Amino acid sequence: MWKQSAAGILLLSVSAAAAPPTMEIELNKLEAVEGACRAYMLFRNPSESVFASYRLDLVMFGRDGVLAKRIVVEAAPLSAAKTTLKQFDVTGLSCPDLGQILLNDVTACRDQAGERTDCTAAVKLHGRGSIEFVK
């Protein structure tokens, strides 16, 4: 009986170790600035992972659903067990014309363990306001 319990504990430990670190990204605010729409995003990293690279492929759609702009932004560095505010300017885009932002991919994701390929699946998105933020 002890062997079954030990095997179960070992299996749980391996599963927990293999789980990707979850990152919560919140689209907090959009602000019109000269020639651009500024996006403020909160990155909540509850894990012990320190991200040296965390590059997002973002696709913006107009209120009519038509592709308006595609950008790649680097959000790192992101500290372990910390919430960080980042801002990105999307040039040539008017904030009132924006209807949805798609997180298309996390194109680069590197923490102290090295390159990761599981960051897109592990991210959770939240949005404030009327703009949809989806993956």
DSSP file (Angstrom, degrees, kcal/mol; ACC not computed):
  #  RESIDUE AA STRUCTURE BP1 BP2  ACC     N-H-->O    O-->H-N    N-H-->O    O-->H-N    TCO  KAPPA ALPHA  PHI   PSI    X-CA   Y-CA   Z-CA
    1    1 A M     >        0   0    0      0, 0.0     4,-1.8     0, 0.0     3,-0.2   0.000 360.0 360.0 360.0 -38.7    0.0    0.0    0.0
    2    2 A W  H  >  +     0   0    0      1,-0.2     4,-2.8     2,-0.2     5,-0.2   0.882 360.0  57.8 -61.5 -37.8    2.8    2.4    0.8
    3    3 A K  H  > S+     0   0    0      1,-0.2     4,-2.3     2,-0.2    -1,-0.2   0.882 105.0  50.2 -62.0 -38.5    4.3    1.9   -2.7
    4    4 A Q  H  > S+     0   0    0      2,-0.2     4,-2.2     1,-0.2    -1,-0.2   0.919 112.5  46.7 -65.8 -42.4    1.0    3.0   -4.3
    5    5 A S  H  X S+     0   0    0     -4,-1.8     4,-2.4     2,-0.2    -2,-0.2   0.915 112.8  48.9 -65.9 -42.7    0.9    6.2   -2.2
    6    6 A A  H  X S+     0   0    0     -4,-2.8     4,-2.6     1,-0.2    -1,-0.2   0.901 111.0  50.7 -64.0 -40.2    4.6    6.9   -2.9
    7    7 A A  H  X S+     0   0    0     -4,-2.3     4,-2.5    -5,-0.2    -1,-0.2   0.903 110.3  50.1 -63.7 -40.5    4.0    6.4   -6.6
    8    8 A G  H  X S+     0   0    0     -4,-2.2     4,-2.2     2,-0.2    -2,-0.2   0.903 111.4  47.8 -63.9 -41.7    1.0    8.8   -6.5
    9    9 A I  H  X S+     0   0    0     -4,-2.4     4,-2.4     2,-0.2    -2,-0.2   0.909 112.0  50.0 -65.2 -42.2    3.1   11.5   -4.7
   10   10 A L  H  X S+     0   0    0     -4,-2.6     4,-2.4     2,-0.2    -2,-0.2   0.910 110.1  50.3 -62.5 -42.2    5.9   11.1   -7.1
   11   11 A L  H  X S+     0   0    0     -4,-2.5     4,-2.3     1,-0.2    -2,-0.2   0.905 110.9  48.8 -62.8 -42.3    3.5   11.4  -10.1
   12   12 A L  H  X S+     0   0    0     -4,-2.2     4,-2.4     2,-0.2    -1,-0.2   0.895 110.8  51.0 -63.5 -40.2    2.0   14.6   -8.5
   13   13 A S  H  X S+     0   0    0     -4,-2.4     4,-2.2     2,-0.2    -2,-0.2   0.912 110.8  47.6 -64.4 -43.1    5.5   16.0   -8.0
   14   14 A V  H  X S+     0   0    0     -4,-2.4     4,-1.9     2,-0.2    -1,-0.2   0.909 112.3  50.2 -64.6 -42.0    6.5   15.4  -11.6
   15   15 A S  H  X S+     0   0    0     -4,-2.3     4,-0.9     1,-0.2    -2,-0.2   0.908 111.7  47.6 -62.5 -43.0    3.2   16.9  -12.9
   16   16 A A  H  < S+     0   0    0     -4,-2.4     3,-0.4     1,-0.2    -1,-0.2   0.889 112.0  49.9 -66.1 -38.8    3.7   20.0  -10.8
   17   17 A A  H  < S+     0   0    0     -4,-2.2    -1,-0.2     1,-0.2    -2,-0.2   0.841 111.3  49.3 -68.7 -32.2    7.3   20.4  -11.9
   18   18 A A  H  < S+     0   0    0     -4,-1.9    -1,-0.2    -5,-0.2    -2,-0.2   0.639  85.4 109.1 -82.6 -14.1    6.4   20.1  -15.5
   19   19 A A  S  < S-     0   0    0     -4,-0.9     3,-0.1    -3,-0.4    99,-0.0  -0.398  74.2-118.0 -65.9 135.2    3.6   22.6  -15.4
   20   20 A P        -     0   0    0      0, 0.0     2,-0.3     0, 0.0    -1,-0.1  -0.386  33.0 -98.6 -70.9 150.9    4.4   25.9  -17.2
   21   21 A P        -     0   0    0      0, 0.0     2,-0.3     0, 0.0   101,-0.1  -0.539  40.3-127.6 -69.1 131.3    4.5   29.1  -15.2
   22   22 A T        -     0   0    0     -2,-0.3     2,-0.5   101,-0.1    25,-0.5  -0.638  22.5-166.7 -82.8 134.6    1.3   30.9  -15.5
   23   23 A M  E     -a  123   0A   0     99,-0.6   101,-2.7    -2,-0.3     2,-0.5  -0.986   6.8-154.1-119.0 130.3    1.4   34.6  -16.6
   24   24 A E  E     -aB 124  44A   0     20,-2.5    20,-3.3    -2,-0.5     2,-0.5  -0.915  11.1-169.2-103.4 126.2   -1.6   36.8  -16.3
   25   25 A I  E     -aB 125  43A   0     99,-2.8   101,-2.2    -2,-0.5     2,-0.5  -0.968   0.2-167.1-118.5 125.5   -1.7   39.7  -18.7
   26   26 A E  E     -aB 126  42A   0     16,-2.6    16,-2.4    -2,-0.5     2,-1.1  -0.949  20.1-143.4-114.2 124.2   -4.3   42.4  -18.3
   27   27 A L  E     +aB 127  41A   0     99,-2.7   101,-2.3    -2,-0.5    14,-0.2  -0.767  33.3 172.4 -78.1 102.9   -5.1   45.0  -20.9
   28   28 A N  E     -     0   0A   0     12,-2.1     2,-0.3    -2,-1.1    -1,-0.2   0.885  49.5  -7.2 -88.1 -42.1   -5.6   47.8  -18.4
   29   29 A K  E     - B   0  40A   0     11,-1.4    11,-3.0    -3,-0.2     2,-0.4  -0.996  46.3-149.5-158.8 146.6   -6.0   51.0  -20.4
   30   30 A L  E     - B   0  39A   0     -2,-0.3     2,-0.4     9,-0.2     9,-0.2  -0.964  21.5-174.4-116.0 140.3   -5.7   52.5  -23.8
   31   31 A E  E     - B   0  38A   0      7,-2.4     7,-3.4    -2,-0.4     2,-0.4  -0.995  24.3-125.5-140.1 130.6   -4.7   56.1  -24.2
   32   32 A A  E     + B   0  37A   0     -2,-0.4     2,-0.3     5,-0.2     5,-0.2  -0.612  35.4 171.5 -74.4 126.6   -4.6   58.3  -27.3
   33   33 A V  E >   - B   0  36A   0      3,-2.2     3,-2.4    -2,-0.4     2,-0.2  -0.864  50.8 -62.9-127.4 165.7   -1.2   59.9  -27.7
   34   34 A E  T 3  S-     0   0    0     -2,-0.3     3,-0.1     1,-0.3    -2,-0.0  -0.277 119.9 -11.1 -56.6 115.2    0.1   61.9  -30.7
   35   35 A G  T 3  S+     0   0    0     -2,-0.2    57,-2.8     1,-0.2     2,-0.3   0.563 129.0  58.9  76.2  10.0    0.2   59.6  -33.7
   36   36 A A  E <  S-BC  33  91A   0     -3,-2.4    -3,-2.2    55,-0.3     2,-0.5  -0.973  73.6-119.2-158.0 168.5   -0.4   56.4  -31.7
   37   37 A C  E     -BC  32  90A   0     53,-1.8    53,-2.6    -2,-0.3     2,-0.5  -0.990  32.2-146.3-114.7 122.1   -2.6   54.4  -29.3
   38   38 A R  E     -BC  31  89A   0     -7,-3.4    -7,-2.4    -2,-0.5     2,-0.5  -0.783   9.2-158.2 -94.4 126.4   -0.8   53.6  -26.0
   39   39 A A  E     -BC  30  88A   0     49,-3.1    49,-2.3    -2,-0.5     2,-0.5  -0.900   1.5-157.4-105.5 128.4   -1.6   50.3  -24.4
   40   40 A Y  E     -BC  29  87A   0    -11,-3.0   -12,-2.1    -2,-0.5   -11,-1.4  -0.926  16.9-175.6-103.7 124.7   -1.0   49.8  -20.7
   41   41 A M  E     -BC  27  86A   0     45,-3.1    45,-2.9    -2,-0.5     2,-0.5  -0.973  18.3-146.9-126.9 135.8   -0.6   46.2  -19.7
   42   42 A L  E     -BC  26  85A   0    -16,-2.4   -16,-2.6    -2,-0.4     2,-0.6  -0.862  10.2-159.3 -97.4 131.2   -0.2   44.6  -16.3
   43   43 A F  E     -BC  25  84A   0     41,-3.0    41,-2.3    -2,-0.5     2,-0.7  -0.947   5.1-166.5-111.5 111.8    1.9   41.4  -16.2
   44   44 A R  E     -BC  24  83A   0    -20,-3.3   -20,-2.5    -2,-0.6    39,-0.2  -0.880   6.4-178.1-102.5 111.7    1.2   39.3  -13.1
   45   45 A N  E     + C   0  82A   0     37,-2.3    37,-1.3    -2,-0.7    36,-0.3  -0.853  10.4 169.9-111.6  94.7    3.8   36.7  -12.6
   46   46 A P        +     0   0    0      0, 0.0    -1,-0.1     0, 0.0   -23,-0.1   0.569  53.6  90.1 -80.7  -7.3    2.9   34.6   -9.6
   47   47 A S  S    S-     0   0    0    -25,-0.5    34,-2.2     2,-0.1    35,-0.1  -0.164  87.2-115.3 -83.5 177.2    5.6   32.0  -10.3
   48   48 A E  S    S+     0   0    0     32,-0.2     2,-0.3    33,-0.1    32,-0.2   0.304  79.8 116.1 -91.7   6.3    9.2   31.8   -9.3
   49   49 A S        -     0   0    0     30,-0.1     2,-0.6    62,-0.1    32,-0.2  -0.620  54.8-153.6 -80.5 132.9   10.3   32.2  -12.9
   50   50 A V        -     0   0    0     -2,-0.3     2,-0.6    30,-0.1    62,-0.5  -0.940  16.2-144.8-103.5 118.1   12.3   35.3  -13.8
   51   51 A F  B     +D   78   0B   0     27,-2.5    27,-2.2    -2,-0.6    60,-0.3  -0.763  24.9 176.8 -94.0 118.7   11.7   36.1  -17.5
   52   52 A A  S    S+     0   0    0     58,-2.3     2,-0.3    -2,-0.6    59,-0.2   0.661  81.4  25.2 -86.8 -21.1   14.6   37.5  -19.4
   53   53 A S  E     +E  110   0C   0     57,-1.6    57,-2.3    25,-0.1    -1,-0.3  -0.988  57.3 159.0-144.1 135.5   12.5   37.4  -22.6
   54   54 A Y  E     -E  109   0C   0     -2,-0.3    21,-2.5    55,-0.2     2,-0.5  -0.596  19.3-178.4-155.1  83.8    8.7   37.5  -23.1
   55   55 A R  E     -EF 108  74C   0     53,-2.5    52,-1.3    19,-0.2    53,-1.0  -0.770   9.6-155.8 -99.5 127.3    7.9   38.7  -26.6
   56   56 A L  E     -EF 106  73C   0     17,-3.0    17,-2.3    -2,-0.5     2,-0.8  -0.850  11.4-151.1-106.9 134.0    4.2   39.1  -27.6
   57   57 A D  E     -EF 105  72C   0     48,-2.9    47,-2.2    -2,-0.4    48,-1.1  -0.912  28.2-172.1 -97.8 107.7    2.9   38.9  -31.2
   58   58 A L  E     -EF 103  71C   0     13,-2.9    13,-2.7    -2,-0.8     2,-0.5  -0.874  13.2-163.7-110.6 134.6   -0.2   41.2  -30.9
   59   59 A V  E     -EF 102  70C   0     43,-2.6    43,-3.2    -2,-0.4     2,-0.4  -0.974   8.3-155.0-118.4 125.9   -2.8   41.7  -33.7
   60   60 A M  E     -EF 101  69C   0      9,-3.6     8,-3.1    -2,-0.5     9,-1.6  -0.843   7.3-165.9-103.2 135.6   -5.2   44.6  -33.5
   61   61 A F  E     -EF 100  67C   0     39,-2.9    38,-3.0    -2,-0.4    39,-1.7  -0.934  18.5-123.4-118.5 143.1   -8.6   44.6  -35.2
   62   62 A G  E >   -E   98   0C   0      4,-2.8     3,-2.2    -2,-0.4    36,-0.2  -0.184  38.8 -94.0 -72.7 173.4  -10.8   47.5  -35.9
   63   63 A R  T 3  S+     0   0    0     34,-1.6    35,-0.1     1,-0.3    -1,-0.1   0.738 128.0  59.8 -61.4 -21.9  -14.4   47.8  -34.6
   64   64 A D  T 3  S-     0   0    0     33,-0.2    -1,-0.3     2,-0.2     3,-0.1   0.436 119.1-111.5 -85.6   0.0  -15.4   46.3  -38.0
   65   65 A G  S <  S+     0   0    0     -3,-2.2     2,-0.3     1,-0.3    -2,-0.1   0.450  74.6 133.4  85.9   0.6  -13.4   43.2  -37.3
   66   66 A V        -     0   0    0      1,-0.1    -4,-2.8    -5,-0.0    -1,-0.3  -0.665  68.3 -96.6 -89.5 139.9  -10.8   44.0  -40.0
   67   67 A L  E     +F   61   0C   0     -2,-0.3    -6,-0.3    -6,-0.2     3,-0.1  -0.282  45.4 170.8 -52.2 127.2   -7.1   43.7  -39.3
   68   68 A A  E     -     0   0C   0     -8,-3.1     2,-0.3     1,-0.4    -7,-0.2   0.732  58.5 -12.8-110.4 -36.6   -5.7   47.1  -38.4
   69   69 A K  E     -F   60   0C   0     -9,-1.6    -9,-3.6     2,-0.0     2,-0.4  -0.976  47.1-154.1-166.6 148.8   -2.2   46.5  -37.2
   70   70 A R  E     +F   59   0C   0     -2,-0.3     2,-0.3   -11,-0.2   -11,-0.2  -0.998  23.7 169.3-131.6 129.9    0.2   43.7  -36.1
   71   71 A I  E     -F   58   0C   0    -13,-2.7   -13,-2.9    -2,-0.4     2,-0.4  -0.941  27.2-142.9-136.9 158.8    3.1   44.4  -33.8
   72   72 A V  E     -F   57   0C   0     -2,-0.3     2,-0.4   -15,-0.2   -15,-0.2  -0.995  25.2-176.7-120.5 128.3    5.7   42.4  -31.7
   73   73 A V  E     -F   56   0C   0    -17,-2.3   -17,-3.0    -2,-0.4     2,-0.6  -0.947  23.3-135.0-127.5 147.0    6.6   43.8  -28.3
   74   74 A E  E     +F   55   0C   0     -2,-0.4   -19,-0.2   -19,-0.2    -2,-0.0  -0.897  20.1 178.0-100.5 120.1    9.1   42.7  -25.7
   75   75 A A        +     0   0    0    -21,-2.5   -20,-0.1    -2,-0.6    -1,-0.1   0.636  37.5 139.7 -95.9 -17.2    7.7   42.7  -22.2
   76   76 A A        +     0   0    0    -22,-0.3   -24,-0.1     2,-0.1     2,-0.1  -0.314  29.1  70.1 -73.0 157.9   10.7   41.4  -20.3
   77   77 A P        +     0   0    0      0, 0.0     2,-0.5     0, 0.0   -25,-0.2   0.391  63.2 171.2 -79.4 147.0   12.3   41.7  -18.0
   78   78 A L  B     -D   51   0B   0    -27,-2.2   -27,-2.5    -2,-0.1   -25,-0.1  -0.979  22.7-140.3-127.5 117.7    9.6   40.2  -15.7
   79   79 A S    >   -     0   0    0     -2,-0.5     3,-0.7   -29,-0.2   -34,-0.2  -0.297  26.1 -95.6 -76.1 158.7   10.5   39.5  -12.1
   80   80 A A  T 3  S+     0   0    0      1,-0.2   -32,-0.2   -32,-0.2    -1,-0.1  -0.441 102.2   4.4 -71.1 145.0    9.3   36.4  -10.1
   81   81 A A  T 3  S+     0   0    0    -34,-2.2     2,-0.3   -36,-0.3    -1,-0.2   0.864 108.9 112.7  50.3  46.6    6.3   36.8   -7.9
   82   82 A K  E <   -C   45   0A   0    -37,-1.3   -37,-2.3    -3,-0.7     2,-0.5  -0.995  63.1-133.0-148.5 149.9    5.6   40.4   -9.0
   83   83 A T  E     -C   44   0A   0     -2,-0.3     2,-0.4   -39,-0.2   -39,-0.2  -0.901  28.6-171.2-102.0 133.8    3.2   42.4  -11.0
   84   84 A T  E     -C   43   0A   0    -41,-2.3   -41,-3.0    -2,-0.5     2,-0.5  -0.981  16.5-141.5-130.0 137.0    4.7   44.8  -13.6
   85   85 A L  E     +C   42   0A   0     -2,-0.4     2,-0.3   -43,-0.2   -43,-0.2  -0.854  23.8 179.0 -97.4 129.9    3.1   47.6  -15.6
   86   86 A K  E     -C   41   0A   0    -45,-2.9   -45,-3.1    -2,-0.5     2,-0.4  -0.940  12.1-154.4-125.9 151.2    4.4   47.9  -19.2
   87   87 A Q  E     -C   40   0A   0     -2,-0.3     2,-0.4   -47,-0.2   -47,-0.2  -0.979   7.5-172.0-128.2 143.6    3.3   50.4  -21.9
   88   88 A F  E     -C   39   0A   0    -49,-2.3   -49,-3.1    -2,-0.4     2,-0.5  -0.999  15.8-141.7-134.6 132.1    3.5   50.0  -25.7
   89   89 A D  E     -C   38   0A   0     -2,-0.4     2,-0.8   -51,-0.2   -51,-0.2  -0.829   7.2-158.2 -94.9 128.2    2.7   52.6  -28.3
   90   90 A V  E >   -C   37   0A   0    -53,-2.6   -53,-1.8    -2,-0.5     3,-1.0  -0.870  20.7-147.4-105.3  98.0    0.9   51.4  -31.4
   91   91 A T  E 3  S+C   36   0A   0     -2,-0.8   -55,-0.3     1,-0.2     3,-0.1  -0.308  74.1  20.2 -69.9 147.3    1.8   54.0  -34.1
   92   92 A G  T 3  S+     0   0    0    -57,-2.8     2,-0.4     1,-0.2    -1,-0.2   0.642  99.4 109.6  73.7  15.3   -0.6   54.9  -36.8
   93   93 A L    <   -     0   0    0     -3,-1.0     2,-0.5   -58,-0.3    -1,-0.2  -0.986  59.9-142.9-128.0 131.8   -3.6   53.5  -34.9
   94   94 A S    >   -     0   0    0     -2,-0.4     3,-1.3     1,-0.1     4,-0.5  -0.803  13.5-139.8 -92.3 126.9   -6.4   55.5  -33.3
   95   95 A C  G >  S+     0   0    0     -2,-0.5     3,-1.6   -59,-0.3    -1,-0.1   0.874 100.2  56.6 -54.3 -43.7   -7.6   54.1  -29.9
   96   96 A P  G 3  S+     0   0    0      0, 0.0    -1,-0.3     0, 0.0   -33,-0.1   0.749 103.3  56.5 -63.6 -20.4  -11.4   54.7  -30.6
   97   97 A D  G <  S+     0   0    0     -3,-1.3   -34,-1.6   -35,-0.1     2,-0.3   0.582  85.6 103.5 -83.4  -9.7  -11.1   52.6  -33.8
   98   98 A L  E <   +E   62   0C   0     -3,-1.6   -36,-0.3    -4,-0.5     3,-0.1  -0.559  35.3 164.8 -81.1 133.0   -9.8   49.6  -32.0
   99   99 A G  E     +     0   0C   0    -38,-3.0    33,-1.6     1,-0.4     2,-0.3   0.686  62.8   6.6-115.3 -31.3  -12.3   46.7  -31.4
  100  100 A Q  E     -Eg  61 132C   0    -39,-1.7   -39,-2.9    31,-0.2     2,-0.5  -0.993  50.3-152.2-156.5 145.5  -10.2   43.7  -30.4
  101  101 A I  E     -Eg  60 133C   0     31,-2.9    33,-2.4    -2,-0.3     2,-0.5  -0.993  17.0-158.7-120.9 127.9   -6.6   42.8  -29.5
  102  102 A L  E     -Eg  59 134C   0    -43,-3.2   -43,-2.6    -2,-0.5     2,-1.2  -0.911  15.3-144.2-106.6 125.9   -5.5   39.2  -30.2
  103  103 A L  E     +E   58   0C   0     31,-3.6   -45,-0.2    -2,-0.5     3,-0.1  -0.785  26.1 179.6 -81.9  98.3   -2.5   37.6  -28.5
  104  104 A N  E     -     0   0C   0    -47,-2.2     2,-0.3    -2,-1.2    -1,-0.2   0.860  56.3 -29.1 -72.2 -37.4   -1.5   35.7  -31.5
  105  105 A D  E     -E   57   0C   0    -48,-1.1   -48,-2.9    -3,-0.2     2,-0.8  -0.972  46.1-117.7-170.5 157.1    1.6   34.1  -29.9
  106  106 A V  E     -E   56   0C   0     -2,-0.3    14,-0.3   -50,-0.2   -50,-0.2  -0.928  37.3-174.7-101.3 101.7    4.3   34.4  -27.3
  107  107 A T  E     +     0   0C   0    -52,-1.3     2,-0.4    -2,-0.8   -51,-0.1   0.712  65.9  24.6 -80.2 -21.4    7.1   34.3  -29.8
  108  108 A A  E     +E   55   0C   0    -53,-1.0   -53,-2.5    -3,-0.1     2,-0.3  -0.986  63.2 167.8-143.2 133.3   10.0   34.3  -27.3
  109  109 A C  E     +E   54   0C   0     -2,-0.4     7,-3.2     7,-0.3     2,-0.4  -0.883   6.9 164.0-150.2 110.4    9.9   33.1  -23.8
  110  110 A R  E     +EH  53 115C   0    -57,-2.3   -58,-2.3    -2,-0.3   -57,-1.6  -0.987   2.3 166.4-135.8 125.9   13.0   32.6  -21.7
  111  111 A D  E >   - H   0 114C   0      3,-2.0     3,-2.0    -2,-0.4   -60,-0.2  -0.519  60.4 -71.6-118.9-167.9   13.4   32.2  -17.9
  112  112 A Q  T 3  S+     0   0    0    -62,-0.5     3,-0.1     1,-0.3   -61,-0.1   0.691 131.4  57.5 -64.3 -17.5   16.2   31.0  -15.7
  113  113 A A  T 3  S-     0   0    0      1,-0.3    -1,-0.3     0, 0.0     2,-0.3   0.586 116.8-110.9 -85.5 -11.6   15.7   27.4  -16.9
  114  114 A G  E <   -H  111   0C   0     -3,-2.0    -3,-2.0     2,-0.0    -1,-0.3  -0.775  65.9  -2.0 117.8-163.3   16.2   28.5  -20.6
  115  115 A E  E     -H  110   0C   0     -2,-0.3     2,-0.3    -5,-0.2    -5,-0.2  -0.401  63.9-158.0 -66.4 139.1   14.0   28.8  -23.6
  116  116 A R        -     0   0    0     -7,-3.2    -7,-0.3    -2,-0.1     3,-0.1  -0.907  20.9-172.6-119.3 148.4   10.3   27.7  -23.1
  117  117 A T  S    S+     0   0    0     -2,-0.3     4,-0.2     1,-0.1     3,-0.2   0.306  78.4  69.0-116.5   5.4    7.8   26.6  -25.7
  118  118 A D     >  +     0   0    0      1,-0.1     4,-1.4     2,-0.1    -1,-0.1   0.265  65.0 100.1-108.8  10.0    4.8   26.5  -23.3
  119  119 A C  H  > S+     0   0    0      1,-0.2     4,-1.0     2,-0.2   -96,-0.2   0.852  78.1  54.4 -72.1 -35.2    4.2   30.2  -22.6
  120  120 A T  H >4 S+     0   0    0    -14,-0.3     3,-0.6     1,-0.2    -1,-0.2   0.929 111.5  45.8 -63.7 -43.0    1.4   30.8  -25.0
  121  121 A A  H 34 S+     0   0    0      1,-0.2    -1,-0.2    -4,-0.2    -2,-0.2   0.817 112.7  51.6 -67.3 -30.6   -0.7   28.0  -23.6
  122  122 A A  H 3< S+     0   0    0     -4,-1.4   -99,-0.6  -101,-0.1    -1,-0.2   0.592  86.5 103.1 -86.4 -10.4    0.1   29.1  -20.0
  123  123 A V  E <<  -a   23   0A   0     -4,-1.0     2,-0.4    -3,-0.6   -99,-0.2  -0.489  52.9-159.3 -79.2 142.2   -1.0   32.7  -20.4
  124  124 A K  E     -a   24   0A   0   -101,-2.7   -99,-2.8    -2,-0.2     2,-0.3  -0.978  11.9-150.4-118.0 133.3   -4.3   34.0  -19.0
  125  125 A L  E     +a   25   0A   0     -2,-0.4     2,-0.3  -101,-0.2   -99,-0.2  -0.801  16.0 177.8-109.4 145.9   -5.8   37.2  -20.4
  126  126 A H  E     -a   26   0A   0   -101,-2.2   -99,-2.7    -2,-0.3     2,-0.4  -0.981   8.7-162.6-137.7 148.9   -8.0   39.8  -18.8
  127  127 A G  E     -a   27   0A   0     -2,-0.3     2,-0.4  -101,-0.2   -99,-0.2  -0.993   6.2-156.4-135.1 144.1   -9.3   43.1  -20.3
  128  128 A R        +     0   0    0   -101,-2.3     3,-0.5    -2,-0.4     2,-0.1  -0.872  63.2  15.1-111.2 149.8  -10.7   46.2  -18.8
  129  129 A G  S    S-     0   0    0     -2,-0.4    -2,-0.1     1,-0.2  -100,-0.0  -0.452 111.3 -47.3  86.5-161.3  -13.0   48.5  -20.8
  130  130 A S  S    S+     0   0    0     -2,-0.1     2,-0.5     2,-0.1    -1,-0.2   0.491 102.2  99.8 -93.9  -3.9  -14.7   47.8  -24.1
  131  131 A I  S    S-     0   0    0     -3,-0.5     2,-0.2  -104,-0.1   -31,-0.2  -0.723  70.4-131.3 -88.8 126.6  -11.8   46.3  -26.0
  132  132 A E  E     -g  100   0C   0    -33,-1.6   -31,-2.9    -2,-0.5     2,-0.5  -0.547  16.8-164.1 -72.9 139.1  -11.7   42.5  -26.2
  133  133 A F  E     +g  101   0C   0     -2,-0.2     2,-0.3   -33,-0.2   -31,-0.2  -0.955  26.7 157.4-125.9 109.1   -8.3   40.9  -25.3
  134  134 A V  E      g  102   0C   0    -33,-2.4   -31,-3.6    -2,-0.5    -8,-0.1  -0.780 360.0 360.0-131.3 166.4   -8.2   37.3  -26.5
  135  135 A K              0   0    0     -2,-0.3   -33,-0.1   -33,-0.2    -1,-0.1   0.300 360.0 360.0-132.6 360.0   -5.9   34.5  -27.5
